[in-house]
Amino acid sequence: MIWQEHGLNTLLYAVGVQGAGVFFCAAVSFGLTLGLGRVLGVSEFGQYVATLNLATLALIVMEFGWPRRVYKERIVSGWQTPELLTQAARHIVLATLLGMVWAWHFQEDVALCAAMACMGAVALMNLASDHMRGAGRFALEALWQSAGRVVSAIAIGLTVWTFGLATPTAVFTAWGVGLCIVLLCGRHWLAAPWRRTTESTLANYRQVLPFVLLAGSVAWLVKGDMVLLSRLPNVEPNDLSMYAACTRLTEMGLLVFAPLNNVLLREFGQSPTTNGMPKLAFKLLAGTALLGVLAVYAASVLGSPLIGLLFGSEFTTAGSLLPWVLFALPFAAANGVMIQLLTAQGHEGAVALIMLLAGLALWAGLTWSVPQWGLTAAAVSVAMAQVFALICALIFCFWRARYPRATWQSTTKW
């Protein structure tokens, strides 16, 4: 069992240092979000979040699964050569430039162009992070992400509150500049994109494709609702800002589970269990579901005063919407556990397909229901998409354990 092989202390230490880093970053991000909500107001905050979510979805294409591929390869073979890092960095740089050209020339959106550049820096930060995690340097990775968050927050604070440039474009520009400063300090965890490589780039692209589909589908399930709502003609800017404030709390809730997910891929990957669901996964599913349910209950009791306290009196009416938006939280957290388990067992293709189908269900449900029932229907659509993904993942896991055919076995030896 995983607990005997690695020891409970090892797992708790890895989760602990990751948790300290994530909670620190979450606190900085949340404080910054509250400040921007008050400065931008209900007229611009919703559009800022919609632009951020769209750029975050573009981040999936910029990364294209390379960070997770580096993480997995480092665990499997103790990989030490920089060729995979070089190919990853090269893809990120080229994809970022294309994203900026698309936003500037075809969308004529300066804020989106700045957000694309910022996400390119985020992608390089994540590439270095997964390199550190694959090497087992969880404490260093937590410090790395914390440094990126602090420096970028200082840059945003100086831009918005010192120089008075309270616009989405200025925020994304300052964010990107702050991350670039940190990247210069940790460049030895990356590789220069212009280096020549001898490994087949096409073969590596085939191996990262499932990770791209998986990351894109998961991001769409969390952030796609804001992107869709910002493009529906019957959603007013003020209503969009109210919904955006609620989604910020949902994403903060998901960050609580991020330290565990960061460690689980390595832990499940080194477990001798190759079929079904280990006891650790059962315990984690129950724990994440319980914490999510408690969060929804707290929102139903404290919704309006909490939103008003955090974002200002202009956002108080969003309190009645908060429990509906948070309804997806326990299912999204449970899906995080299932994704790490199935990926560790070499079934990233299957779980990517499941999440892709759930993403399509979200698009269909939201675009059909919102014109008739409003933003509450959008929140319910998000929750139902997460429920669909969880049920399908559980069915696949138990079905594969019940009928372990050779074609379903893991294709990757951890």
Contacts in CASP RR format, 6 or more apart in sequence:
PFRMAT RR
TARGET T0000
AUTHOR 0000-0000-0000
METHOD contacts of the structure
MODEL  1
MIWQEHGLNTLLYAVGVQGAGVFFCAAVSFGLTLGLGRVLGVSEFGQYVA
TLNLATLALIVMEFGWPRRVYKERIVSGWQTPELLTQAARHIVLATLLGM
VWAWHFQEDVALCAAMACMGAVALMNLASDHMRGAGRFALEALWQSAGRV
VSAIAIGLTVWTFGLATPTAVFTAWGVGLCIVLLCGRHWLAAPWRRTTES
TLANYRQVLPFVLLAGSVAWLVKGDMVLLSRLPNVEPNDLSMYAACTRLT
EMGLLVFAPLNNVLLREFGQSPTTNGMPKLAFKLLAGTALLGVLAVYAAS
VLGSPLIGLLFGSEFTTAGSLLPWVLFALPFAAANGVMIQLLTAQGHEGA
VALIMLLAGLALWAGLTWSVPQWGLTAAAVSVAMAQVFALICALIFCFWR
ARYPRATWQSTTKW
1 271 0 8 1.000
1 272 0 8 1.000
1 273 0 8 1.000
1 278 0 8 1.000
1 279 0 8 1.000
2 11 0 8 1.000
2 267 0 8 1.000
2 268 0 8 1.000
2 270 0 8 1.000
2 271 0 8 1.000
2 273 0 8 1.000
2 278 0 8 1.000
2 280 0 8 1.000
3 11 0 8 1.000
3 280 0 8 1.000
5 270 0 8 1.000
5 271 0 8 1.000
5 272 0 8 1.000
6 267 0 8 1.000
6 270 0 8 1.000
11 263 0 8 1.000
11 267 0 8 1.000
13 138 0 8 1.000
14 136 0 8 1.000
14 138 0 8 1.000
14 263 0 8 1.000
14 266 0 8 1.000
14 267 0 8 1.000
15 259 0 8 1.000
15 260 0 8 1.000
15 263 0 8 1.000
16 259 0 8 1.000
17 138 0 8 1.000
17 139 0 8 1.000
17 142 0 8 1.000
18 138 0 8 1.000
18 141 0 8 1.000
18 142 0 8 1.000
18 258 0 8 1.000
18 259 0 8 1.000
18 260 0 8 1.000
18 262 0 8 1.000
18 263 0 8 1.000
19 142 0 8 1.000
19 258 0 8 1.000
19 259 0 8 1.000
20 142 0 8 1.000
21 142 0 8 1.000
21 143 0 8 1.000
21 145 0 8 1.000
21 146 0 8 1.000
21 259 0 8 1.000
22 142 0 8 1.000
22 145 0 8 1.000
22 255 0 8 1.000
22 256 0 8 1.000
22 258 0 8 1.000
22 259 0 8 1.000
22 262 0 8 1.000
23 255 0 8 1.000
23 256 0 8 1.000
23 259 0 8 1.000
24 146 0 8 1.000
24 149 0 8 1.000
25 145 0 8 1.000
25 146 0 8 1.000
25 149 0 8 1.000
25 255 0 8 1.000
26 252 0 8 1.000
26 255 0 8 1.000
26 256 0 8 1.000
28 149 0 8 1.000
28 150 0 8 1.000
28 153 0 8 1.000
29 149 0 8 1.000
29 153 0 8 1.000
29 252 0 8 1.000
29 255 0 8 1.000
30 248 0 8 1.000
30 252 0 8 1.000
32 153 0 8 1.000
32 156 0 8 1.000
32 157 0 8 1.000
33 248 0 8 1.000
34 310 0 8 1.000
34 311 0 8 1.000
36 45 0 8 1.000
36 48 0 8 1.000
36 156 0 8 1.000
36 160 0 8 1.000
36 171 0 8 1.000
37 45 0 8 1.000
37 245 0 8 1.000
37 311 0 8 1.000
38 311 0 8 1.000
38 312 0 8 1.000
39 160 0 8 1.000
39 161 0 8 1.000
39 166 0 8 1.000
40 46 0 8 1.000
40 48 0 8 1.000
40 166 0 8 1.000
40 168 0 8 1.000
41 241 0 8 1.000
41 314 0 8 1.000
42 237 0 8 1.000
42 238 0 8 1.000
42 241 0 8 1.000
42 242 0 8 1.000
42 314 0 8 1.000
42 315 0 8 1.000
43 237 0 8 1.000
43 238 0 8 1.000
43 241 0 8 1.000
44 167 0 8 1.000
44 168 0 8 1.000
44 241 0 8 1.000
45 241 0 8 1.000
45 244 0 8 1.000
45 245 0 8 1.000
46 226 0 8 1.000
46 230 0 8 1.000
46 237 0 8 1.000
46 240 0 8 1.000
46 241 0 8 1.000
46 243 0 8 1.000
46 244 0 8 1.000
47 168 0 8 1.000
47 230 0 8 1.000
47 237 0 8 1.000
47 240 0 8 1.000
48 111 0 8 1.000
48 168 0 8 1.000
48 171 0 8 1.000
48 244 0 8 1.000
49 226 0 8 1.000
49 241 0 8 1.000
49 244 0 8 1.000
49 247 0 8 1.000
49 248 0 8 1.000
50 226 0 8 1.000
50 227 0 8 1.000
50 229 0 8 1.000
50 230 0 8 1.000
50 240 0 8 1.000
50 244 0 8 1.000
51 109 0 8 1.000
51 111 0 8 1.000
51 112 0 8 1.000
51 115 0 8 1.000
51 168 0 8 1.000
51 172 0 8 1.000
52 115 0 8 1.000
52 172 0 8 1.000
53 223 0 8 1.000
53 224 0 8 1.000
53 226 0 8 1.000
53 227 0 8 1.000
54 112 0 8 1.000
54 115 0 8 1.000
54 227 0 8 1.000
55 112 0 8 1.000
55 115 0 8 1.000
55 116 0 8 1.000
55 118 0 8 1.000
55 119 0 8 1.000
55 172 0 8 1.000
56 119 0 8 1.000
56 219 0 8 1.000
56 223 0 8 1.000
57 216 0 8 1.000
57 219 0 8 1.000
57 220 0 8 1.000
57 223 0 8 1.000
57 224 0 8 1.000
57 227 0 8 1.000
58 99 0 8 1.000
58 116 0 8 1.000
58 119 0 8 1.000
59 119 0 8 1.000
59 120 0 8 1.000
59 122 0 8 1.000
59 123 0 8 1.000
59 219 0 8 1.000
60 212 0 8 1.000
60 215 0 8 1.000
60 216 0 8 1.000
60 219 0 8 1.000
61 95 0 8 1.000
61 212 0 8 1.000
62 91 0 8 1.000
62 92 0 8 1.000
62 95 0 8 1.000
62 96 0 8 1.000
62 99 0 8 1.000
62 119 0 8 1.000
62 120 0 8 1.000
62 123 0 8 1.000
63 92 0 8 1.000
63 123 0 8 1.000
63 126 0 8 1.000
63 127 0 8 1.000
63 212 0 8 1.000
63 215 0 8 1.000
64 91 0 8 1.000
64 95 0 8 1.000
64 205 0 8 1.000
64 208 0 8 1.000
64 212 0 8 1.000
65 208 0 8 1.000
65 211 0 8 1.000
65 212 0 8 1.000
65 215 0 8 1.000
66 84 0 8 1.000
66 87 0 8 1.000
66 88 0 8 1.000
66 91 0 8 1.000
66 92 0 8 1.000
66 127 0 8 1.000
66 208 0 8 1.000
67 88 0 8 1.000
67 123 0 8 1.000
67 126 0 8 1.000
67 127 0 8 1.000
67 129 0 8 1.000
67 130 0 8 1.000
67 131 0 8 1.000
68 130 0 8 1.000
68 208 0 8 1.000
68 211 0 8 1.000
68 215 0 8 1.000
69 84 0 8 1.000
69 88 0 8 1.000
69 204 0 8 1.000
69 207 0 8 1.000
69 208 0 8 1.000
69 211 0 8 1.000
70 84 0 8 1.000
70 85 0 8 1.000
70 88 0 8 1.000
70 127 0 8 1.000
70 130 0 8 1.000
70 131 0 8 1.000
70 134 0 8 1.000
71 130 0 8 1.000
71 131 0 8 1.000
71 133 0 8 1.000
71 134 0 8 1.000
71 265 0 8 1.000
72 265 0 8 1.000
72 412 0 8 1.000
73 79 0 8 1.000
73 84 0 8 1.000
74 131 0 8 1.000
74 134 0 8 1.000
74 135 0 8 1.000
75 134 0 8 1.000
75 266 0 8 1.000
75 269 0 8 1.000
75 270 0 8 1.000
75 414 0 8 1.000
76 412 0 8 1.000
76 413 0 8 1.000
76 414 0 8 1.000
82 191 0 8 1.000
82 195 0 8 1.000
83 191 0 8 1.000
83 197 0 8 1.000
83 198 0 8 1.000
83 199 0 8 1.000
84 199 0 8 1.000
84 204 0 8 1.000
85 127 0 8 1.000
85 131 0 8 1.000
85 190 0 8 1.000
85 191 0 8 1.000
86 191 0 8 1.000
86 192 0 8 1.000
86 193 0 8 1.000
86 195 0 8 1.000
86 197 0 8 1.000
87 197 0 8 1.000
87 199 0 8 1.000
87 201 0 8 1.000
87 204 0 8 1.000
88 127 0 8 1.000
88 191 0 8 1.000
89 124 0 8 1.000
89 127 0 8 1.000
89 190 0 8 1.000
89 191 0 8 1.000
89 192 0 8 1.000
89 193 0 8 1.000
90 193 0 8 1.000
90 194 0 8 1.000
92 120 0 8 1.000
92 123 0 8 1.000
92 124 0 8 1.000
92 127 0 8 1.000
92 193 0 8 1.000
93 193 0 8 1.000
94 193 0 8 1.000
95 120 0 8 1.000
95 123 0 8 1.000
96 116 0 8 1.000
96 117 0 8 1.000
96 119 0 8 1.000
96 120 0 8 1.000
96 123 0 8 1.000
99 116 0 8 1.000
100 113 0 8 1.000
100 116 0 8 1.000
100 117 0 8 1.000
102 116 0 8 1.000
103 109 0 8 1.000
103 112 0 8 1.000
103 113 0 8 1.000
103 115 0 8 1.000
103 116 0 8 1.000
104 110 0 8 1.000
104 113 0 8 1.000
110 169 0 8 1.000
111 167 0 8 1.000
111 168 0 8 1.000
111 169 0 8 1.000
111 172 0 8 1.000
114 168 0 8 1.000
114 169 0 8 1.000
114 172 0 8 1.000
114 173 0 8 1.000
115 168 0 8 1.000
115 172 0 8 1.000
117 172 0 8 1.000
117 173 0 8 1.000
117 176 0 8 1.000
118 172 0 8 1.000
118 173 0 8 1.000
118 175 0 8 1.000
118 176 0 8 1.000
118 179 0 8 1.000
121 175 0 8 1.000
121 176 0 8 1.000
121 178 0 8 1.000
121 179 0 8 1.000
121 180 0 8 1.000
121 183 0 8 1.000
122 179 0 8 1.000
124 179 0 8 1.000
124 183 0 8 1.000
124 190 0 8 1.000
125 144 0 8 1.000
125 145 0 8 1.000
125 148 0 8 1.000
125 179 0 8 1.000
125 182 0 8 1.000
125 183 0 8 1.000
127 190 0 8 1.000
128 144 0 8 1.000
128 183 0 8 1.000
128 186 0 8 1.000
128 189 0 8 1.000
128 190 0 8 1.000
129 141 0 8 1.000
129 144 0 8 1.000
129 145 0 8 1.000
131 189 0 8 1.000
131 190 0 8 1.000
132 138 0 8 1.000
132 140 0 8 1.000
132 141 0 8 1.000
132 144 0 8 1.000
132 189 0 8 1.000
133 141 0 8 1.000
133 262 0 8 1.000
133 266 0 8 1.000
134 266 0 8 1.000
136 266 0 8 1.000
138 262 0 8 1.000
138 263 0 8 1.000
141 262 0 8 1.000
144 182 0 8 1.000
144 186 0 8 1.000
144 189 0 8 1.000
147 182 0 8 1.000
147 185 0 8 1.000
148 178 0 8 1.000
148 179 0 8 1.000
148 182 0 8 1.000
151 178 0 8 1.000
151 179 0 8 1.000
151 181 0 8 1.000
151 182 0 8 1.000
152 174 0 8 1.000
152 175 0 8 1.000
152 176 0 8 1.000
152 177 0 8 1.000
152 178 0 8 1.000
152 179 0 8 1.000
152 182 0 8 1.000
154 178 0 8 1.000
155 174 0 8 1.000
155 175 0 8 1.000
155 176 0 8 1.000
155 177 0 8 1.000
155 178 0 8 1.000
155 181 0 8 1.000
156 171 0 8 1.000
156 174 0 8 1.000
156 175 0 8 1.000
157 174 0 8 1.000
158 174 0 8 1.000
159 165 0 8 1.000
159 170 0 8 1.000
159 171 0 8 1.000
159 173 0 8 1.000
159 174 0 8 1.000
160 166 0 8 1.000
160 170 0 8 1.000
160 171 0 8 1.000
160 174 0 8 1.000
183 190 0 8 1.000
210 348 0 8 1.000
210 349 0 8 1.000
210 352 0 8 1.000
211 348 0 8 1.000
211 352 0 8 1.000
213 349 0 8 1.000
213 352 0 8 1.000
213 353 0 8 1.000
213 355 0 8 1.000
213 356 0 8 1.000
214 339 0 8 1.000
214 343 0 8 1.000
214 348 0 8 1.000
214 349 0 8 1.000
214 351 0 8 1.000
214 352 0 8 1.000
214 355 0 8 1.000
216 355 0 8 1.000
217 352 0 8 1.000
217 355 0 8 1.000
217 356 0 8 1.000
217 358 0 8 1.000
217 359 0 8 1.000
218 335 0 8 1.000
218 336 0 8 1.000
218 339 0 8 1.000
218 355 0 8 1.000
220 359 0 8 1.000
220 362 0 8 1.000
221 332 0 8 1.000
221 335 0 8 1.000
221 355 0 8 1.000
221 358 0 8 1.000
221 359 0 8 1.000
221 362 0 8 1.000
221 382 0 8 1.000
221 385 0 8 1.000
221 386 0 8 1.000
221 389 0 8 1.000
222 250 0 8 1.000
222 251 0 8 1.000
222 254 0 8 1.000
222 332 0 8 1.000
223 247 0 8 1.000
224 362 0 8 1.000
225 243 0 8 1.000
225 247 0 8 1.000
225 362 0 8 1.000
225 366 0 8 1.000
225 378 0 8 1.000
225 379 0 8 1.000
225 381 0 8 1.000
225 382 0 8 1.000
226 240 0 8 1.000
226 243 0 8 1.000
226 244 0 8 1.000
226 247 0 8 1.000
228 363 0 8 1.000
228 366 0 8 1.000
228 367 0 8 1.000
228 378 0 8 1.000
229 235 0 8 1.000
229 240 0 8 1.000
229 243 0 8 1.000
229 366 0 8 1.000
229 370 0 8 1.000
229 375 0 8 1.000
229 378 0 8 1.000
230 240 0 8 1.000
232 367 0 8 1.000
232 370 0 8 1.000
232 371 0 8 1.000
234 370 0 8 1.000
234 371 0 8 1.000
235 370 0 8 1.000
235 375 0 8 1.000
239 375 0 8 1.000
241 315 0 8 1.000
242 315 0 8 1.000
242 317 0 8 1.000
242 318 0 8 1.000
242 321 0 8 1.000
242 375 0 8 1.000
243 318 0 8 1.000
243 321 0 8 1.000
243 325 0 8 1.000
243 375 0 8 1.000
243 378 0 8 1.000
243 379 0 8 1.000
245 307 0 8 1.000
245 310 0 8 1.000
245 311 0 8 1.000
245 315 0 8 1.000
245 318 0 8 1.000
246 307 0 8 1.000
246 318 0 8 1.000
246 319 0 8 1.000
246 321 0 8 1.000
246 322 0 8 1.000
246 325 0 8 1.000
246 326 0 8 1.000
246 379 0 8 1.000
247 325 0 8 1.000
249 299 0 8 1.000
249 310 0 8 1.000
249 322 0 8 1.000
249 325 0 8 1.000
249 326 0 8 1.000
250 325 0 8 1.000
250 326 0 8 1.000
250 328 0 8 1.000
250 329 0 8 1.000
250 332 0 8 1.000
253 295 0 8 1.000
253 329 0 8 1.000
254 329 0 8 1.000
254 332 0 8 1.000
254 333 0 8 1.000
256 291 0 8 1.000
257 288 0 8 1.000
257 291 0 8 1.000
257 333 0 8 1.000
257 336 0 8 1.000
260 284 0 8 1.000
260 337 0 8 1.000
261 336 0 8 1.000
261 337 0 8 1.000
261 339 0 8 1.000
261 340 0 8 1.000
264 284 0 8 1.000
264 337 0 8 1.000
264 340 0 8 1.000
264 341 0 8 1.000
264 344 0 8 1.000
265 340 0 8 1.000
265 343 0 8 1.000
265 344 0 8 1.000
267 280 0 8 1.000
267 344 0 8 1.000
268 278 0 8 1.000
268 280 0 8 1.000
268 281 0 8 1.000
268 340 0 8 1.000
268 341 0 8 1.000
268 343 0 8 1.000
268 344 0 8 1.000
268 345 0 8 1.000
269 344 0 8 1.000
269 345 0 8 1.000
269 414 0 8 1.000
270 414 0 8 1.000
271 278 0 8 1.000
271 280 0 8 1.000
271 344 0 8 1.000
274 345 0 8 1.000
274 409 0 8 1.000
274 410 0 8 1.000
275 345 0 8 1.000
275 400 0 8 1.000
275 401 0 8 1.000
275 404 0 8 1.000
276 397 0 8 1.000
276 398 0 8 1.000
276 400 0 8 1.000
276 401 0 8 1.000
277 341 0 8 1.000
277 397 0 8 1.000
277 398 0 8 1.000
277 401 0 8 1.000
278 341 0 8 1.000
281 337 0 8 1.000
281 338 0 8 1.000
281 341 0 8 1.000
284 337 0 8 1.000
285 334 0 8 1.000
285 337 0 8 1.000
285 338 0 8 1.000
288 330 0 8 1.000
288 333 0 8 1.000
288 334 0 8 1.000
288 336 0 8 1.000
288 337 0 8 1.000
289 330 0 8 1.000
289 331 0 8 1.000
289 333 0 8 1.000
289 334 0 8 1.000
290 330 0 8 1.000
291 330 0 8 1.000
291 333 0 8 1.000
292 326 0 8 1.000
292 329 0 8 1.000
292 330 0 8 1.000
292 333 0 8 1.000
293 330 0 8 1.000
295 326 0 8 1.000
295 329 0 8 1.000
295 330 0 8 1.000
296 323 0 8 1.000
296 326 0 8 1.000
296 327 0 8 1.000
296 329 0 8 1.000
296 330 0 8 1.000
299 306 0 8 1.000
299 319 0 8 1.000
299 322 0 8 1.000
299 323 0 8 1.000
299 326 0 8 1.000
300 323 0 8 1.000
303 319 0 8 1.000
303 320 0 8 1.000
303 322 0 8 1.000
303 323 0 8 1.000
304 316 0 8 1.000
304 317 0 8 1.000
304 319 0 8 1.000
304 320 0 8 1.000
305 316 0 8 1.000
306 319 0 8 1.000
306 322 0 8 1.000
307 315 0 8 1.000
307 316 0 8 1.000
307 318 0 8 1.000
307 319 0 8 1.000
307 322 0 8 1.000
308 315 0 8 1.000
308 316 0 8 1.000
308 319 0 8 1.000
311 318 0 8 1.000
321 375 0 8 1.000
321 376 0 8 1.000
321 379 0 8 1.000
324 376 0 8 1.000
324 379 0 8 1.000
324 380 0 8 1.000
324 383 0 8 1.000
325 379 0 8 1.000
325 382 0 8 1.000
327 379 0 8 1.000
327 380 0 8 1.000
327 383 0 8 1.000
328 379 0 8 1.000
328 382 0 8 1.000
328 383 0 8 1.000
328 385 0 8 1.000
328 386 0 8 1.000
331 383 0 8 1.000
331 386 0 8 1.000
331 387 0 8 1.000
331 389 0 8 1.000
331 390 0 8 1.000
332 386 0 8 1.000
334 390 0 8 1.000
335 355 0 8 1.000
335 386 0 8 1.000
335 389 0 8 1.000
335 390 0 8 1.000
335 393 0 8 1.000
338 351 0 8 1.000
338 390 0 8 1.000
338 393 0 8 1.000
338 394 0 8 1.000
338 397 0 8 1.000
339 351 0 8 1.000
339 355 0 8 1.000
339 393 0 8 1.000
341 397 0 8 1.000
342 348 0 8 1.000
342 350 0 8 1.000
342 351 0 8 1.000
342 393 0 8 1.000
342 396 0 8 1.000
342 397 0 8 1.000
343 351 0 8 1.000
344 414 0 8 1.000
345 410 0 8 1.000
346 410 0 8 1.000
346 411 0 8 1.000
346 412 0 8 1.000
347 396 0 8 1.000
347 400 0 8 1.000
347 408 0 8 1.000
347 410 0 8 1.000
350 396 0 8 1.000
351 393 0 8 1.000
351 396 0 8 1.000
354 389 0 8 1.000
354 392 0 8 1.000
354 393 0 8 1.000
354 396 0 8 1.000
355 389 0 8 1.000
357 388 0 8 1.000
357 389 0 8 1.000
357 392 0 8 1.000
358 385 0 8 1.000
358 386 0 8 1.000
358 388 0 8 1.000
358 389 0 8 1.000
358 392 0 8 1.000
359 385 0 8 1.000
359 389 0 8 1.000
361 384 0 8 1.000
361 385 0 8 1.000
361 388 0 8 1.000
362 381 0 8 1.000
362 382 0 8 1.000
362 385 0 8 1.000
365 381 0 8 1.000
365 384 0 8 1.000
365 385 0 8 1.000
366 377 0 8 1.000
366 378 0 8 1.000
366 381 0 8 1.000
366 382 0 8 1.000
369 377 0 8 1.000
369 378 0 8 1.000
369 380 0 8 1.000
369 381 0 8 1.000
370 377 0 8 1.000
370 378 0 8 1.000
370 381 0 8 1.000
400 408 0 8 1.000
END
